[in-house]
Amino acid sequence: MIEKAELMPLNFYKKSVFTGGYRGMRYRIEKAEEEFLVTIWPEPYNFECTKEEKERQTFCFSEEGREELVQWLNQRYLDRKEEWDAACYRMF
């Protein structure tokens, strides 16, 4: 599962976007206004090349919000596990 320690500290998001992936699920975390904007989509393509299949959620821009977004990412992984597994196999 995705751990909070794997994500960047709050100050990073004030100037940069963070992208990552976990077993077929890609994600992008950015600061939008005073919130985190988190986007997920299936592999294998990057954010710009994936037009459909994206899901978004916002969280308060705080340590608590950062913790909540990690929990959301993990829950979405579990909820859509079959889709993410299929995305992994598309890569090969």
All heavy atoms as an XYZ file, in Angstrom:
802
protein
N       0.837     -1.190      0.000
C       0.000      0.000      0.000
C       0.886      1.259      0.000
O       2.057      1.214      0.315
C      -0.917     -0.001      1.215
C      -1.876     -1.206      1.301
S      -2.956     -1.483     -0.105
C      -4.132     -0.200      0.092
N       0.269      2.356     -0.334
C       0.977      3.638     -0.385
C       1.118      4.163      1.039
O       0.153      4.183      1.803
C       0.205      4.646     -1.261
C       0.064      4.095     -2.682
C       0.904      6.006     -1.255
C      -0.942      4.835     -3.531
N       2.308      4.584      1.390
C       2.588      5.121      2.725
C       2.777      6.640      2.645
O       3.315      7.150      1.653
C       3.857      4.491      3.304
C       3.790      2.983      3.437
C       2.830      2.527      4.519
O       2.644      3.266      5.502
O       2.268      1.432      4.379
N       2.377      7.327      3.696
C       2.526      8.780      3.749
C       3.989      9.198      3.575
O       4.279     10.204      2.926
C       1.969      9.291      5.084
C       1.989     10.788      5.239
C       1.378     11.184      6.569
C       1.586     12.639      6.850
N       1.077     13.020      8.173
N       4.893      8.394      4.096
C       6.320      8.706      4.007
C       6.828      8.696      2.566
O       7.863      9.293      2.267
C       7.117      7.717      4.854
N       6.108      8.043      1.657
C       6.508      7.992      0.247
C       6.199      9.292     -0.485
O       6.716      9.525     -1.577
C       5.785      6.844     -0.466
C       6.127      5.485      0.068
C       5.247      4.402     -0.523
O       4.707      4.580     -1.634
O       5.110      3.367      0.139
N       5.332     10.122      0.080
C       4.930     11.374     -0.556
C       5.834     12.506     -0.085
O       6.485     12.416      0.945
C       3.474     11.688     -0.233
C       2.462     10.607     -0.604
C       1.065     11.070     -0.269
C       2.571     10.229     -2.069
N       5.846     13.570     -0.837
C       6.679     14.722     -0.519
C       6.058     15.547      0.610
O       4.841     15.501      0.821
C       6.851     15.587     -1.770
C       7.466     14.855     -2.950
S       9.050     14.090     -2.598
C      10.092     15.511     -2.518
N       6.882     16.347      1.321
C       6.355     17.220      2.368
C       5.519     18.365      1.773
O       5.593     18.645      0.572
C       7.602     17.741      3.073
C       8.708     17.553      2.103
C       8.333     16.411      1.209
N       4.750     19.012      2.624
C       3.845     20.080      2.178
C       4.534     21.146      1.329
O       3.986     21.574      0.309
C       3.177     20.754      3.376
C       2.057     19.996      4.069
C       1.544     20.803      5.254
C       0.932     19.692      3.115
N       5.703     21.591      1.733
C       6.384     22.674      1.005
C       6.663     22.310     -0.444
O       6.674     23.187     -1.313
C       7.683     23.069      1.705
C       7.418     23.916      2.928
O       6.370     24.551      3.032
N       8.354     23.930      3.854
N       6.885     21.052     -0.744
C       7.130     20.617     -2.113
C       5.950     20.985     -3.009
O       6.139     21.470     -4.126
C       7.365     19.100     -2.142
C       7.506     18.537     -3.522
C       8.743     18.482     -4.132
C       6.401     18.070     -4.221
C       8.890     17.968     -5.418
C       6.528     17.550     -5.495
C       7.779     17.505     -6.098
N       4.728     20.757     -2.538
C       3.529     20.950     -3.347
C       3.216     22.425     -3.605
O       2.432     22.735     -4.482
C       2.325     20.268     -2.689
C       2.527     18.774     -2.575
C       2.889     18.203     -1.364
C       2.374     17.946     -3.671
C       3.084     16.832     -1.257
C       2.569     16.581     -3.573
C       2.931     16.036     -2.365
O       3.131     14.685     -2.275
N       3.836     23.323     -2.854
C       3.618     24.748     -3.098
C       4.209     25.186     -4.438
O       3.771     26.176     -5.009
C       4.220     25.564     -1.959
C       3.477     25.389     -0.651
C       4.109     26.179      0.466
C       3.354     25.963      1.770
N       3.996     26.660      2.890
N       5.197     24.412     -4.943
C       5.855     24.794     -6.195
C       5.869     23.695     -7.247
O       6.178     23.963     -8.402
C       7.297     25.206     -5.908
C       7.403     26.446     -5.062
C       8.832     26.856     -4.879
C       8.904     28.123     -4.034
N      10.268     28.586     -3.862
N       5.565     22.451     -6.856
C       5.719     21.339     -7.795
C       4.558     20.363     -7.722
O       3.800     20.352     -6.756
C       7.013     20.581     -7.493
O       8.126     21.416     -7.641
N       4.478     19.545     -8.739
C       3.486     18.473     -8.831
C       4.214     17.152     -8.574
O       5.352     16.972     -9.011
C       2.841     18.461    -10.228
C       1.948     17.256    -10.410
C       2.069     19.751    -10.461
N       3.567     16.248     -7.868
C       4.151     14.938     -7.575
C       3.346     13.863     -8.294
O       2.116     13.864     -8.229
C       4.119     14.682     -6.065
C       4.725     13.376     -5.660
C       6.102     13.216     -5.632
C       3.927     12.312     -5.307
C       6.665     12.011     -5.249
C       4.477     11.101     -4.920
C       5.854     10.948     -4.890
N       4.035     12.979     -8.995
C       3.361     11.857     -9.630
C       3.974     10.561     -9.136
O       5.154     10.512     -8.770
C       3.473     11.908    -11.168
O       4.845     11.866    -11.542
C       2.806     13.142    -11.729
N       3.149      9.535     -9.125
C       3.613      8.227     -8.694
C       2.691      7.159     -9.215
O       1.755      7.432     -9.970
N       2.947      5.958     -8.789
C       2.115      4.853     -9.212
C       2.192      3.712     -8.220
O       3.154      3.605     -7.445
N       1.158      2.887     -8.257
C       1.114      1.721     -7.390
C       0.348      0.608     -8.090
O      -0.860      0.727     -8.286
C       0.460      2.074     -6.048
C       0.454      0.926     -5.081
C       1.613      0.561     -4.405
C      -0.701      0.194     -4.851
C       1.611     -0.500     -3.532
C      -0.714     -0.870     -3.967
C       0.451     -1.212     -3.305
O       0.460     -2.276     -2.434
N       1.045     -0.409     -8.530
C       0.461     -1.625     -9.085
C      -0.652     -1.383    -10.104
O      -1.758     -1.896     -9.963
C      -0.028     -2.516     -7.968
C       1.082     -2.958     -7.046
C       0.591     -3.905     -6.024
N       1.713     -4.359     -5.216
C       1.626     -5.308     -4.315
N       0.482     -5.914     -4.086
N       2.680     -5.653     -3.617
N      -0.375     -0.578    -11.094
C      -1.344     -0.327    -12.158
C      -2.134      0.960    -12.002
O      -2.801      1.401    -12.927
N      -2.079      1.592    -10.837
C      -2.775      2.855    -10.589
C      -1.750      3.981    -10.574
O      -0.825      3.980     -9.772
C      -3.502      2.812     -9.231
C      -4.224      4.108     -8.903
S      -5.060      4.083     -7.289
C      -3.678      4.362     -6.181
N      -1.898      4.921    -11.474
C      -1.045      6.107    -11.491
C      -1.754      7.211    -10.711
O      -2.978      7.256    -10.666
C      -0.813      6.569    -12.932
C      -0.190      5.534    -13.833
C       1.299      5.569    -13.858
N       1.720      6.938    -14.111
C       2.908      7.407    -13.728
N       3.756      6.659    -13.124
N       3.228      8.652    -13.980
N      -0.977      8.111    -10.106
C      -1.579      9.239     -9.393
C      -0.728     10.492     -9.533
O       0.465     10.433     -9.787
C      -1.849      8.911     -7.925
C      -0.650      8.452     -7.116
C       0.165      9.370     -6.472
C      -0.355      7.104     -6.976
C       1.245      8.956     -5.715
C       0.716      6.674     -6.226
C       1.520      7.615     -5.597
O       2.607      7.202     -4.856
N      -1.421     11.610     -9.401
C      -0.798     12.935     -9.498
C      -1.356     13.765     -8.343
O      -2.580     13.832     -8.140
C      -1.157     13.565    -10.834
C      -0.689     14.986    -11.014
C      -1.195     15.494    -12.356
N      -1.118     16.930    -12.438
C      -0.381     17.590    -13.332
N       0.342     16.932    -14.205
N      -0.395     18.902    -13.351
N      -0.471     14.424     -7.604
C      -0.869     15.253     -6.466
C      -0.325     16.656     -6.702
O       0.865     16.834     -6.949
C      -0.311     14.683     -5.144
C      -0.745     13.228     -4.959
C      -0.757     15.553     -3.964
C      -0.014     12.508     -3.835
N      -1.223     17.628     -6.619
C      -0.813     19.017     -6.818
C      -1.595     19.934     -5.886
O      -2.627     19.554     -5.340
C      -1.039     19.424     -8.269
C      -2.491     19.339     -8.700
C      -2.654     19.522    -10.190
O      -2.353     20.630    -10.686
O      -3.084     18.575    -10.847
N      -1.079     21.143     -5.722
C      -1.780     22.154     -4.935
C      -2.609     22.994     -5.887
O      -2.093     23.525     -6.866
C      -0.796     23.039     -4.183
C      -1.470     24.038     -3.264
C      -0.447     24.815     -2.462
C      -1.142     25.685     -1.458
N      -1.187     27.078     -1.832
N      -3.908     23.088     -5.601
C      -4.818     23.907     -6.398
C      -5.566     24.800     -5.413
O      -6.320     24.304     -4.579
C      -5.782     23.024     -7.177
N      -5.311     26.092     -5.521
C      -5.860     27.035     -4.537
C      -5.298     26.641     -3.166
O      -4.110     26.537     -3.015
C      -7.388     27.022     -4.559
C      -8.007     27.331     -5.902
C      -7.874     28.781     -6.317
O      -7.965     29.650     -5.437
O      -7.689     29.024     -7.518
N      -6.164     26.385     -2.218
C      -5.721     25.984     -0.873
C      -6.070     24.534     -0.588
O      -6.369     24.164      0.556
C      -6.335     26.905      0.184
C      -5.835     28.327      0.114
C      -4.307     28.423      0.234
O      -3.720     27.783      1.133
O      -3.698     29.147     -0.587
N      -6.025     23.706     -1.640
C      -6.362     22.295     -1.501
C      -5.350     21.439     -2.248
O      -4.659     21.915     -3.143
C      -7.743     21.999     -2.101
C      -8.875     22.696     -1.405
C     -10.203     22.366     -2.063
O     -10.288     22.365     -3.308
O     -11.157     22.118     -1.317
N      -5.305     20.177     -1.856
C      -4.645     19.173     -2.677
C      -5.646     18.741     -3.738
O      -6.811     18.524     -3.427
C      -4.292     17.921     -1.858
C      -3.084     18.053     -0.983
C      -3.222     18.069      0.398
C      -1.813     18.115     -1.528
C      -2.118     18.157      1.212
C      -0.704     18.203     -0.722
C      -0.844     18.231      0.655
N      -5.197     18.593     -4.954
C      -5.991     17.983     -6.009
C      -5.280     16.689     -6.370
O      -4.119     16.706     -6.789
C      -6.098     18.891     -7.227
C      -6.788     18.281     -8.459
C      -8.228     17.876     -8.147
C      -6.720     19.243     -9.633
N      -5.965     15.574     -6.183
C      -5.392     14.261     -6.458
C      -6.140     13.647     -7.636
O      -7.371     13.638     -7.655
C      -5.503     13.338     -5.228
C      -4.819     12.014     -5.491
C      -4.906     14.009     -3.993
N      -5.399     13.156     -8.602
C      -5.966     12.527     -9.788
C      -5.394     11.122     -9.910
O      -4.187     10.936     -9.732
C      -5.614     13.324    -11.060
O      -5.984     14.688    -10.880
C      -6.323     12.761    -12.278
N      -6.260     10.152    -10.212
C      -5.802      8.789    -10.453
C      -6.274      8.329    -11.829
O      -7.290      8.806    -12.333
C      -6.286      7.800     -9.367
C      -7.811      7.750     -9.287
C      -5.663      8.137     -8.020
C      -8.366      6.693     -8.347
N      -5.520      7.416    -12.430
C      -5.867      6.845    -13.728
C      -5.078      5.543    -13.895
O      -4.076      5.337    -13.208
C      -5.581      7.836    -14.851
C      -4.129      8.122    -15.077
C      -3.310      7.507    -15.979
C      -3.306      9.069    -14.378
N      -2.035      8.021    -15.902
C      -2.008      8.983    -14.912
C      -3.530      9.978    -13.348
C      -0.942      9.764    -14.462
C      -2.475     10.751    -12.896
C      -1.202     10.644    -13.449
N      -5.502      4.681    -14.809
C      -4.788      3.415    -15.006
C      -3.522      3.583    -15.850
O      -3.460      4.451    -16.720
C      -5.806      2.536    -15.730
C      -6.731      3.492    -16.397
C      -6.760      4.730    -15.542
N      -2.523      2.765    -15.546
C      -1.332      2.702    -16.390
C      -1.737      2.199    -17.766
O      -2.831      1.698    -17.923
C      -0.314      1.732    -15.768
C       0.289      2.273    -14.508
C       1.349      1.323    -13.920
O       1.416      0.136    -14.307
O       2.095      1.790    -13.074
N      -0.955      2.332    -18.759
C       0.480      2.592    -18.750
C       0.852      4.034    -19.091
O       2.016      4.395    -19.015
C       1.001      1.664    -19.856
C      -0.091      1.663    -20.875
C      -1.365      1.749    -20.057
N      -0.100      4.873    -19.464
C       0.256      6.191    -19.985
C       0.367      7.244    -18.897
O      -0.204      7.123    -17.819
C      -0.761      6.626    -21.048
C      -0.847      5.627    -22.168
C      -1.980      4.860    -22.355
C       0.231      5.418    -23.020
C      -2.056      3.916    -23.374
C       0.174      4.478    -24.035
C      -0.972      3.727    -24.206
O      -1.029      2.799    -25.190
N       1.080      8.339    -19.234
C       1.236      9.431    -18.285
C      -0.028     10.300    -18.234
O      -0.986     10.080    -18.968
C       2.485     10.257    -18.611
C       2.378     11.010    -19.914
O       1.299     11.209    -20.477
N       3.513     11.449    -20.426
N      -0.011     11.294    -17.385
C      -1.158     12.165    -17.150
C      -1.633     12.842    -18.434
O      -2.813     12.847    -18.746
C      -0.778     13.221    -16.105
C      -1.886     14.163    -15.746
C      -2.853     13.796    -14.831
C      -1.951     15.421    -16.313
C      -3.882     14.672    -14.491
C      -2.973     16.303    -15.978
C      -3.937     15.917    -15.066
N      -0.697     13.411    -19.178
C      -1.054     14.166    -20.373
C      -1.628     13.281    -21.472
O      -2.469     13.723    -22.250
C       0.157     14.944    -20.903
C       0.559     16.118    -20.035
C       1.362     15.721    -18.799
O       1.899     14.592    -18.745
O       1.437     16.538    -17.875
N      -1.170     12.060    -21.563
C      -1.623     11.148    -22.635
C      -2.895     10.387    -22.282
O      -3.444      9.697    -23.133
C      -0.513     10.157    -22.967
S       0.906     10.946    -23.751
N      -3.357     10.509    -21.061
C      -4.577      9.820    -20.643
C      -5.696     10.851    -20.570
O      -5.725     11.680    -19.675
C      -4.395      9.147    -19.267
O      -3.264      8.285    -19.330
C      -5.626      8.367    -18.873
N      -6.602     10.797    -21.524
C      -7.690     11.780    -21.579
C      -8.901     11.328    -20.774
O      -9.523     12.101    -20.078
C      -8.098     12.048    -23.027
C      -6.976     12.556    -23.890
C      -6.412     13.847    -23.364
C      -5.276     14.332    -24.241
N      -4.343     15.190    -23.605
N      -9.250     10.070    -20.887
C     -10.401      9.512    -20.171
C      -9.901      8.752    -18.955
O      -8.712      8.694    -18.687
C     -11.166      8.562    -21.102
C     -11.602      9.189    -22.414
C     -12.612     10.320    -22.236
O     -13.469     10.220    -21.349
O     -12.534     11.293    -22.988
N     -10.807      8.173    -18.239
C     -10.506      7.253    -17.148
C      -9.878      7.920    -15.929
O      -9.354      7.252    -15.063
C      -9.594      6.114    -17.617
C     -10.133      5.357    -18.805
C      -9.137      4.352    -19.338
O      -7.929      4.490    -19.088
O      -9.583      3.421    -20.006
N      -9.892      9.243    -15.837
C      -9.315      9.922    -14.675
C     -10.383     10.153    -13.619
O     -11.525     10.451    -13.924
C      -8.701     11.257    -15.074
C      -7.474     11.137    -15.930
C      -6.940     12.506    -16.279
C      -5.777     12.402    -17.236
N      -5.343     13.708    -17.710
N      -9.966     10.034    -12.380
C     -10.840     10.321    -11.241
C     -10.110     11.328    -10.359
O      -8.914     11.198    -10.117
C     -11.122      9.034    -10.459
C     -12.032      9.225     -9.279
C     -12.318      7.926     -8.531
O     -12.000      6.835     -9.042
O     -12.854      8.033     -7.415
N     -10.844     12.324     -9.867
C     -10.226     13.390     -9.068
C     -10.921     13.540     -7.714
O     -12.118     13.297     -7.585
C     -10.293     14.713     -9.818
C      -9.441     14.730    -11.058
C      -9.510     16.083    -11.765
N      -8.513     16.170    -12.803
C      -8.701     15.789    -14.052
N      -9.863     15.297    -14.432
N      -7.727     15.907    -14.944
N     -10.122     14.015     -6.746
C     -10.644     14.279     -5.404
C      -9.804     15.400     -4.803
O      -8.604     15.497     -5.073
C     -10.560     13.012     -4.545
C     -11.132     13.133     -3.169
C     -12.643     13.293     -3.176
O     -13.313     12.949     -4.139
N     -13.182     13.821     -2.119
N     -10.423     16.242     -3.988
C      -9.684     17.311     -3.314
C      -9.647     17.051     -1.812
O     -10.535     16.406     -1.251
C     -10.317     18.689     -3.576
O     -11.678     18.673     -3.133
C     -10.243     19.050     -5.051
N      -8.603     17.601     -1.204
C      -8.396     17.485      0.237
C      -7.821     18.798      0.741
O      -7.152     19.523     -0.004
C      -7.402     16.352      0.554
C      -7.868     15.010      0.087
C      -7.551     14.560     -1.186
C      -8.648     14.213      0.896
C      -7.999     13.334     -1.643
C      -9.101     12.988      0.452
C      -8.775     12.549     -0.814
N      -8.040     19.080      1.993
C      -7.494     20.278      2.623
C      -5.967     20.253      2.515
O      -5.342     19.213      2.698
C      -7.933     20.304      4.089
S      -7.326     21.733      4.986
N      -5.375     21.401      2.210
C      -3.920     21.489      2.100
C      -3.318     21.622      3.492
O      -3.064     22.719      3.990
C      -3.500     22.659      1.203
C      -2.034     22.651      0.877
C      -1.548     21.770     -0.065
C      -1.161     23.501      1.516
C      -0.187     21.741     -0.374
C       0.192     23.488      1.224
C       0.680     22.609      0.285
N      -3.132     20.477      4.130
C      -2.584     20.403      5.489
C      -2.026     19.004      5.692
O      -2.205     18.125      4.852
C      -3.691     20.673      6.518
O      -4.666     19.638      6.463
N      -1.369     18.796      6.808
C      -0.872     17.454      7.132
C      -2.027     16.465      7.261
O      -1.925     15.319      6.840
C      -0.039     17.473      8.406
C       1.352     18.016      8.221
C       2.199     17.232      7.234
O       2.041     15.999      7.107
O       3.033     17.853      6.554
N      -3.135     16.935      7.843
C      -4.307     16.068      7.964
C      -4.857     15.715      6.582
O      -5.231     14.576      6.318
C      -5.398     16.723      8.815
C      -5.024     16.922     10.265
C      -4.147     18.145     10.521
O      -4.040     19.042      9.634
O      -3.524     18.195     11.593
N      -4.892     16.696      5.692
C      -5.343     16.443      4.329
C      -4.416     15.495      3.597
O      -4.862     14.637      2.827
N      -3.136     15.616      3.863
C      -2.153     14.713      3.251
C      -2.393     13.277      3.708
O      -2.342     12.340      2.920
C      -0.746     15.192      3.621
C       0.344     14.612      2.813
C       1.628     15.461      3.010
N       2.774     14.605      2.857
C       3.526     14.142      3.830
N       3.285     14.467      5.076
N       4.555     13.365      3.582
N      -2.688     13.115      4.991
C      -3.010     11.792      5.530
C      -4.299     11.254      4.898
O      -4.379     10.084      4.522
C      -3.166     11.860      7.043
C      -3.503     10.552      7.694
C      -2.407      9.511      7.577
O      -1.221      9.875      7.694
O      -2.740      8.324      7.361
N      -5.303     12.105      4.765
C      -6.575     11.691      4.161
C      -6.394     11.286      2.702
O      -7.004     10.318      2.248
C      -7.602     12.815      4.261
C      -8.099     13.059      5.662
C      -8.997     14.279      5.757
O      -9.357     14.870      4.707
O      -9.342     14.652      6.895
N      -5.548     11.999      1.976
C      -5.364     11.647      0.563
C      -4.658     10.309      0.415
O      -4.962      9.542     -0.495
C      -4.683     12.765     -0.220
C      -3.185     12.997     -0.154
C      -2.415     12.091     -1.094
C      -2.902     14.444     -0.520
N      -3.759      9.974      1.329
C      -3.118      8.659      1.301
C      -4.159      7.571      1.550
O      -4.199      6.555      0.846
C      -1.979      8.571      2.333
C      -1.488      7.136      2.496
C      -0.837      9.481      1.954
N      -5.029      7.801      2.523
C      -6.090      6.830      2.802
C      -7.014      6.682      1.599
O      -7.425      5.570      1.253
C      -6.886      7.257      4.029
C      -6.099      7.174      5.316
C      -6.849      7.775      6.499
O      -8.003      8.173      6.393
N      -6.170      7.856      7.625
N      -7.339      7.796      0.939
C      -8.202      7.752     -0.246
C      -7.535      6.973     -1.374
O      -8.171      6.140     -2.019
C      -8.555      9.171     -0.691
C      -9.456      9.212     -1.878
C     -10.804      9.009     -1.891
C      -9.077      9.457     -3.244
N     -11.290      9.123     -3.177
C     -10.250      9.392     -4.026
C      -7.867      9.729     -3.866
C     -10.244      9.595     -5.405
C      -7.855      9.932     -5.237
C      -9.034      9.860     -5.997
N      -6.243      7.255     -1.628
C      -5.523      6.522     -2.668
C      -5.563      5.020     -2.409
O      -5.841      4.233     -3.309
C      -4.067      6.988     -2.752
C      -3.808      8.341     -3.400
C      -2.351      8.755     -3.196
C      -4.152      8.313     -4.879
N      -5.301      4.624     -1.176
C      -5.312      3.203     -0.842
C      -6.702      2.594     -0.976
O      -6.846      1.469     -1.460
C      -4.738      2.978      0.556
C      -3.236      3.157      0.580
O      -2.533      2.761     -0.352
N      -2.732      3.769      1.628
N      -7.721      3.337     -0.581
C      -9.088      2.826     -0.706
C      -9.493      2.696     -2.169
O     -10.120      1.715     -2.562
C     -10.079      3.719      0.039
C     -11.476      3.141      0.101
C     -11.505      1.788      0.807
O     -11.036      1.664      1.929
N     -12.041      0.773      0.153
N      -9.123      3.684     -2.983
C      -9.445      3.609     -4.415
C      -8.687      2.459     -5.081
O      -9.200      1.823     -5.988
C      -9.133      4.936     -5.126
C      -9.992      6.097     -4.674
C     -11.482      5.782     -4.643
N     -12.007      5.577     -5.975
C     -13.032      4.775     -6.277
N     -13.642      4.082     -5.337
N     -13.447      4.657     -7.512
N      -7.483      2.201     -4.611
C      -6.757      1.047     -5.139
C      -7.531     -0.236     -4.837
O      -7.752     -1.062     -5.713
C      -5.332      0.961     -4.564
C      -4.677     -0.329     -4.953
C      -4.172     -0.505     -6.240
C      -4.620     -1.399     -4.075
C      -3.616     -1.705     -6.629
C      -4.068     -2.609     -4.459
C      -3.567     -2.757     -5.734
O      -3.040     -3.958     -6.122
N      -7.957     -0.391     -3.599
C      -8.694     -1.600     -3.220
C     -10.038     -1.693     -3.937
O     -10.425     -2.771     -4.399
C      -8.904     -1.633     -1.707
C      -7.637     -1.789     -0.864
C      -7.953     -1.622      0.620
C      -6.954     -3.124     -1.139
N     -10.738     -0.571     -4.048
C     -12.057     -0.562     -4.695
C     -11.993     -0.923     -6.176
O     -12.948     -1.481     -6.714
C     -12.720      0.819     -4.559
C     -13.118      1.152     -3.135
O     -13.129      0.255     -2.272
O     -13.410      2.337     -2.874
N     -10.904     -0.569     -6.833
C     -10.789     -0.771     -8.281
C      -9.631     -1.710     -8.627
O      -9.064     -1.645     -9.708
C     -10.596      0.583     -8.967
C     -11.793      1.511     -8.782
C     -11.552      2.923     -9.288
N     -11.203      2.977    -10.695
C     -10.873      4.113    -11.333
N     -10.873      5.263    -10.686
N     -10.553      4.093    -12.614
N      -9.293     -2.606     -7.710
C      -8.126     -3.471     -7.848
C      -8.115     -4.248     -9.166
O      -7.068     -4.356     -9.819
C      -8.018     -4.432     -6.671
C      -6.732     -5.242     -6.678
C      -6.608     -6.063     -5.428
C      -5.297     -6.832     -5.361
N      -4.835     -7.448     -6.567
N      -9.230     -4.769     -9.581
C      -9.270     -5.529    -10.836
C      -8.870     -4.653    -12.026
O      -8.169     -5.108    -12.932
C     -10.653     -6.117    -11.051
C     -10.966     -7.263    -10.114
C     -12.336     -7.862    -10.365
O     -12.926     -7.604    -11.422
O     -12.806     -8.598     -9.481
N      -9.325     -3.415    -12.019
C      -8.969     -2.487    -13.102
C      -7.466     -2.205    -13.102
O      -6.822     -2.192    -14.148
C      -9.746     -1.180    -12.938
C      -9.444     -0.157    -13.990
C     -10.189      1.143    -13.777
O     -11.113      1.204    -12.938
O      -9.838      2.106    -14.470
N      -6.899     -1.978    -11.933
C      -5.467     -1.693    -11.835
C      -4.657     -2.923    -12.249
O      -3.648     -2.794    -12.943
C      -5.071     -1.258    -10.433
C      -5.906     -0.156     -9.847
C      -6.483     -0.154     -8.614
C      -6.283      1.107    -10.434
N      -7.181      1.015     -8.415
C      -7.079      1.812     -9.508
C      -6.027      1.701    -11.670
C      -7.600      3.064     -9.763
C      -6.557      2.964    -11.932
C      -7.331      3.635    -10.987
N      -5.093     -4.105    -11.813
C      -4.395     -5.342    -12.205
C      -4.400     -5.492    -13.729
O      -3.373     -5.831    -14.320
C      -5.051     -6.565    -11.568
C      -4.775     -6.676    -10.072
O      -3.889     -5.956     -9.565
O      -5.457     -7.478     -9.414
N      -5.527     -5.221    -14.357
C      -5.617     -5.322    -15.812
C      -4.688     -4.311    -16.483
O      -4.074     -4.608    -17.510
C      -7.055     -5.109    -16.267
N      -4.558     -3.136    -15.898
C      -3.676     -2.101    -16.455
C      -2.226     -2.562    -16.408
O      -1.463     -2.289    -17.340
C      -3.845     -0.792    -15.692
N      -1.846     -3.261    -15.368
C      -0.470     -3.784    -15.265
C      -0.174     -4.730    -16.413
O       0.903     -4.704    -16.989
C      -0.268     -4.518    -13.946
S       0.051     -3.431    -12.559
N      -1.118     -5.575    -16.748
C      -0.917     -6.567    -17.808
C      -0.902     -5.929    -19.192
O      -0.332     -6.468    -20.113
C      -1.962     -7.668    -17.724
C      -1.801     -8.485    -16.471
C      -2.807     -8.528    -15.516
C      -0.631     -9.198    -16.225
C      -2.652     -9.263    -14.354
C      -0.475     -9.931    -15.071
C      -1.481     -9.963    -14.138
O      -1.319    -10.679    -12.979
N      -1.535     -4.762    -19.339
C      -1.533     -4.060    -20.633
C      -0.142     -3.580    -21.003
O       0.166     -3.347    -22.147
C      -2.464     -2.857    -20.602
C      -3.901     -3.183    -20.858
C      -4.685     -1.921    -21.030
N      -5.089     -1.478    -19.709
C      -5.683     -0.324    -19.455
N      -5.935      0.523    -20.418
N      -6.051     -0.009    -18.242
N       0.684     -3.391    -19.998
C       2.025     -2.849    -20.236
C       2.930     -3.872    -20.909
O       3.904     -3.509    -21.556
C       2.651     -2.393    -18.916
C       1.952     -1.196    -18.314
S       2.548     -0.657    -16.706
C       4.223     -1.130    -16.628
N       2.670     -5.137    -20.774
C       3.585     -6.170    -21.265
C       3.054     -6.891    -22.467
O       2.006     -6.925    -22.845
C       3.896     -7.176    -20.159
C       4.474     -6.512    -18.952
C       3.707     -6.322    -17.817
C       5.767     -6.054    -18.959
C       4.235     -5.702    -16.706
C       6.296     -5.432    -17.848
C       5.537     -5.261    -16.718
